[in-house]
Amino acid sequence: MHDALQKELATYEKRTPKSAAAHKRALERIPLGVASNYRHYEPYPIFVKDGKAARIHDIDGNEYIDHNLCFGALMAGHCHPAVVKAVKQKLDEGTTFGMPHEQEWELAEEICKRYPVDMVRFGSSGTEVTMHACRIARAATNRDKILKFEGSYHGLHDTALVSVKPKEEDWGDPEAPNSVPGGGGIPKAAIANVVVAAFNNLKSVERRFKENPDQIAAIILEPILMNVGLCLPQPGFLQGLRDLCDKYGALLIFDEVKTGAKLAWGGASDFFGVKPDMICLAKSIGGGLPLGAFGASRSVMDLIAQHKVFHGGTYNTNRVAMAAGLATFREVLTREAYAHTDKLSKKLTEGYRAIVKKSGLQAYIASAGVNGALMLYPQEIKNYRDWTKIDVDLWRHYWFAMVNRGVLAQPYWWDEQWTISVQHTDADIDKHLSVFEEVAPALAQAQQQRGAAFVGAAGH
Ligand SMILES: Cc1ncc(COP(=O)(O)O)c(C=O)c1O
């Protein structure tokens, strides 16, 4: 570990003793001391006290400009007044009934207005909706296999948790990657039904269709790979997938859990002009409440109506999350709001680019919609394997240095990205940039001293 990182870690520990103590106590009862593995990092995570608009406080009283925003689930920002008002009202009217209500149709209408689907069902998380989408695709095609991309994340069900962060010794041929389970407990039969291809590589995808004739039900993908920082589809890649799905009789599922709200008003299909067969939504559509949705054409969704595929869930369309979702679509994620966040996103991205250039840091800034990331690579990454060639300690240096100066630049982990909320202001972006300007020269210096020898750490 280089000196500058050590210094930042010492400062972090000095600023956050209550988080250290809270984590120590939590470790006694909760594995890793956190409720999701993604929330754990060394030496210990920041424990949060509260948040309002674009800022949060930790339990030590430190304030941060928040670009973590619950791993991108809060484009609304914290406590958006429209969401709070809608939720409060439902708290007084009853939260959950397990009965149909009129908000279901209303939110389905909002979704069908923005995204190219005819019908919608709801859930409470991204994991849930990608799971149902995969099952429906299997039923619609009478095929068992799902094609996913190496390094993509679609949640925690058995089909999704394959080749998310495979290690080099396991990953195999770059054109025909091995299906590597993301931990224990995933049945071999489930893994055998997941075929993996390389992102941005249509040859690899077509090869998989040829190797598995009439067996692949669907391709599921994040239109922008956001489990490796931020990796854009190369021109023609998404259309190429559309064409391959048509050619081989498979469905194209866009996992828009991240892009659906945050890329643009109409999500990735609108932004890239490619129409998938199914979409999955979650995170920012709920304004901070747990809400997911999946949708498709009438003929695909009719499989549910015909009782050919089962879908249910006790908490589906609970009134609080639905009220938050409606307020989010109608009052938060408006076209005016996208104009505001686009402006901030441009300012942050261009500001970072100028600072990177001035500092001599070998890096680039990837940006799409309200998401962006400092990518510590000499050139643009195209897939998961490119992403693994990162100097992790240099990235940690960046993250802790920003945190120590009051900017949560993104969630911890170098596979994530920043989110800008509708409640961020020009002043927040100015502060973010001034902190990065202070940090960048030390990063550039450390990078020069460490050299390429330290590059090559794989995923977590
Ligand atoms: C693209 C994508 N799909 C699915 C999921 C899973 O969503 P959830 O954590 O709500 O289950 C995530 C979560 O980060 C995601 O980024």
The ligand as a MOL file (V3000), in Angstrom:
LIG
                    3D

  0  0  0     0  0            999 V3000
M  V30 BEGIN CTAB
M  V30 COUNTS 16 16 0 0 0
M  V30 BEGIN ATOM
M  V30 1 C -28.4430 -3.9400 -13.4930 0
M  V30 2 C -28.9520 -4.4970 -12.2060 0
M  V30 3 N -29.8660 -5.4710 -12.2260 0
M  V30 4 C -30.3670 -6.0060 -11.1070 0
M  V30 5 C -29.9440 -5.5610 -9.8700 0
M  V30 6 C -30.4990 -6.1510 -8.6190 0
M  V30 7 O -31.3210 -5.2470 -8.0000 0
M  V30 8 P -31.6870 -5.3950 -6.4520 0
M  V30 9 O -30.4350 -5.0860 -5.6860 0
M  V30 10 O -32.7760 -4.4000 -6.2510 0
M  V30 11 O -32.1440 -6.7970 -6.2450 0
M  V30 12 C -28.9890 -4.5390 -9.7900 0
M  V30 13 C -28.5060 -4.0590 -8.4950 0
M  V30 14 O -27.5270 -3.3610 -8.3790 0
M  V30 15 C -28.4780 -3.9960 -10.9920 0
M  V30 16 O -27.5610 -3.0210 -10.9740 0
M  V30 END ATOM
M  V30 BEGIN BOND
M  V30 1 1 1 2
M  V30 2 1 2 3
M  V30 3 2 2 15
M  V30 4 2 3 4
M  V30 5 1 4 5
M  V30 6 1 5 6
M  V30 7 2 5 12
M  V30 8 1 6 7
M  V30 9 1 7 8
M  V30 10 2 8 9
M  V30 11 1 8 10
M  V30 12 1 8 11
M  V30 13 1 12 13
M  V30 14 1 12 15
M  V30 15 2 13 14
M  V30 16 1 15 16
M  V30 END BOND
M  V30 END CTAB
M  END
